[in-house]
């Protein structure tokens, strides 16, 4: 699968969760928490990514980069900004 496809699928999934609002959805919980909740997660994941890079831990770095990307994709959905 191409990288572009992965990002597109992620954004589509985030939009679907926002639209359908499943009760157990982490995306819904983040969106309901607003800017403060999503901002806190973006900051947390960014710091964890920096730490992983500093430790030269490839697996941990990949995990934290994915987490940061996910939260960065959720945040603009508060304002319906297209990604």
Wavefront OBJ file of the C-alpha trace (Angstrom):
o trace
v 0.000 0.000 0.000
v 1.283 3.445 -0.887
v 1.932 5.987 1.872
v -0.602 8.341 0.341
v -3.240 5.623 0.599
v -2.493 5.041 4.281
v -2.886 8.719 5.113
v -6.074 8.953 3.060
v -7.535 5.903 4.834
v -6.603 7.368 8.221
v -8.338 10.674 7.459
v -11.387 8.830 6.108
v -11.562 6.755 9.300
v -11.287 9.867 11.484
v -14.076 11.530 9.484
v -16.237 8.423 9.762
v -15.788 8.268 13.536
v -16.633 11.955 13.798
v -19.768 11.466 11.713
v -21.021 8.199 13.297
v -19.802 8.926 16.844
v -19.437 5.343 18.119
v -19.613 5.241 21.919
v -16.232 3.562 22.362
v -14.315 5.735 19.872
v -11.025 7.288 20.930
v -11.407 9.808 18.089
v -14.801 10.906 19.457
v -13.307 11.254 22.948
v -10.510 13.432 21.590
v -12.866 15.596 19.554
v -15.227 16.008 22.494
v -12.256 17.090 24.614
v -11.625 19.939 22.213
v -8.454 21.837 21.559
v -7.074 21.262 25.053
v -7.376 17.469 24.879
v -6.003 17.131 21.374
v -3.292 19.716 21.990
v -2.147 17.847 25.083
v -1.889 14.599 23.098
v 0.000 16.260 20.236
v 2.487 17.758 22.717
v 2.839 14.440 24.556
v 3.425 12.453 21.388
v 5.887 15.020 20.023
v 7.967 14.814 23.196
v 7.866 11.018 23.147
v 9.006 11.045 19.518
v 11.929 13.322 20.361
v 12.941 11.001 23.217
v 12.737 7.918 20.980
v 14.838 9.566 18.280
v 17.419 10.558 20.889
v 17.666 6.937 22.043
v 18.138 5.788 18.439
v 15.383 3.219 18.974
v 13.930 2.564 15.524
v 10.832 0.638 16.661
v 9.943 3.135 19.363
v 10.604 6.012 16.965
v 8.253 4.510 14.371
v 5.569 3.971 17.028
v 5.791 7.528 18.343
v 5.906 9.028 14.843
v 2.710 7.145 13.988
v 1.038 8.322 17.208
v 2.006 11.929 16.513
v 0.764 11.686 12.924
v -2.551 10.237 14.108
v -3.145 13.017 16.641
v -2.019 15.655 14.140
v -4.643 14.318 11.714
v -7.402 14.430 14.350
v -6.747 18.018 15.449
v -7.788 19.841 12.246
v -11.076 17.934 12.232
v -12.280 20.162 15.076
v -12.617 22.958 12.524
v -13.403 20.752 9.500
v -10.106 21.775 7.949
v -9.323 19.345 5.112
v -6.076 17.465 5.321
l 1 2 3 4 5 6 7 8 9 10 11 12 13 14 15 16 17 18 19 20 21 22 23 24 25 26 27 28 29 30 31 32 33 34 35 36 37 38 39 40 41 42 43 44 45 46 47 48 49 50 51 52 53 54 55 56 57 58 59 60 61 62 63 64 65 66 67 68 69 70 71 72 73 74 75 76 77 78 79 80 81 82 83
